[in-house]
Amino acid sequence: YIFDEPVNCSKITIQTGHPHRFFWGVAFGHAEISYDGVNFEYVAEFDKYNKVIINNITKPVKAVKIICHGPGEGRSITLQPLKIE
């Protein structure tokens, strides 16, 4: 995800998979954030619910990246809208 303008927030939740079933989520992966849109920092691994919660954001975020480490449940994933607080 790349934002047109950096976003001021304190928390971002990345949820993958179908909203009503546990299908097509990122089973093996992690998230990274960037404050300038170029340099990314590791945040956390996806949990067993195919989710990453980014806390302790210190400045406006320009981009969020999802990195997959291995195979999931199929050949595709579903990305839900970011929850930005």
C-alpha positions as CSV (number, residue, x, y, z in Angstrom):
1,Y,0.0,0.0,0.0
2,I,1.4,3.4,-1.0
3,F,-0.3,6.5,0.3
4,D,-0.5,9.7,-1.7
5,E,0.5,11.7,1.4
6,P,2.0,10.3,4.6
7,V,-0.7,9.2,7.1
8,N,-0.6,10.3,10.7
9,C,-1.7,7.4,12.9
10,S,-0.8,5.4,16.0
11,K,-1.9,2.0,14.8
12,I,-2.4,0.1,11.5
13,T,-4.1,-3.4,11.3
14,I,-3.4,-5.5,8.2
15,Q,-6.0,-8.3,7.9
16,T,-5.7,-10.8,5.1
17,G,-8.1,-13.6,4.1
18,H,-11.8,-13.7,3.4
19,P,-13.7,-11.6,5.9
20,H,-16.2,-14.4,6.8
21,R,-14.0,-17.5,6.5
22,F,-10.4,-18.5,7.1
23,F,-9.5,-18.7,3.4
24,W,-6.9,-16.9,1.3
25,G,-4.9,-15.3,4.0
26,V,-1.2,-14.8,4.4
27,A,-0.1,-17.8,6.5
28,F,3.6,-17.3,6.3
29,G,4.8,-13.7,6.0
30,H,5.5,-10.4,7.7
31,A,4.8,-6.7,7.3
32,E,7.1,-3.7,6.8
33,I,6.4,0.1,7.0
34,S,8.1,3.0,5.4
35,Y,8.1,6.6,6.5
36,D,9.6,7.9,3.2
37,G,8.2,5.4,0.7
38,V,11.7,4.0,-0.1
39,N,13.3,2.5,3.0
40,F,11.2,-0.1,4.8
41,E,11.4,-1.5,8.4
42,Y,10.4,-4.9,9.6
43,V,7.3,-4.7,11.8
44,A,5.9,-8.2,12.7
45,E,5.0,-11.7,11.4
46,F,1.4,-12.5,10.5
47,D,-0.3,-14.3,13.3
48,K,-2.5,-17.4,13.2
49,Y,-5.4,-15.2,12.2
50,N,-3.6,-13.9,9.1
51,K,-3.2,-10.5,10.8
52,V,-0.5,-8.0,11.7
53,I,-1.1,-5.1,14.1
54,I,1.5,-2.3,13.8
55,N,1.7,-0.3,17.1
56,N,4.1,2.4,18.3
57,I,4.2,4.4,15.0
58,T,6.4,7.3,15.6
59,K,5.8,9.5,12.5
60,P,3.5,9.7,9.4
61,V,3.6,6.5,7.3
62,K,4.0,6.7,3.6
63,A,3.8,2.9,2.7
64,V,3.0,-0.5,4.1
65,K,4.5,-3.7,2.5
66,I,3.4,-7.3,2.8
67,I,6.1,-10.0,2.4
68,C,5.1,-13.6,1.8
69,H,7.6,-16.3,3.0
70,G,6.0,-19.4,1.7
71,P,3.0,-21.1,0.3
72,G,-0.5,-20.5,1.7
73,E,-3.8,-22.2,1.3
74,G,-3.9,-21.6,-2.5
75,R,-2.6,-19.6,-5.4
76,S,-4.1,-16.3,-4.3
77,I,-4.7,-14.1,-1.2
78,T,-7.4,-11.7,-0.2
79,L,-6.4,-8.3,1.2
80,Q,-8.8,-6.5,3.3
81,P,-8.8,-2.7,3.6
82,L,-6.2,-1.4,6.1
83,K,-7.6,-0.4,9.5
84,I,-5.9,2.9,10.3
85,E,-6.3,4.4,13.7
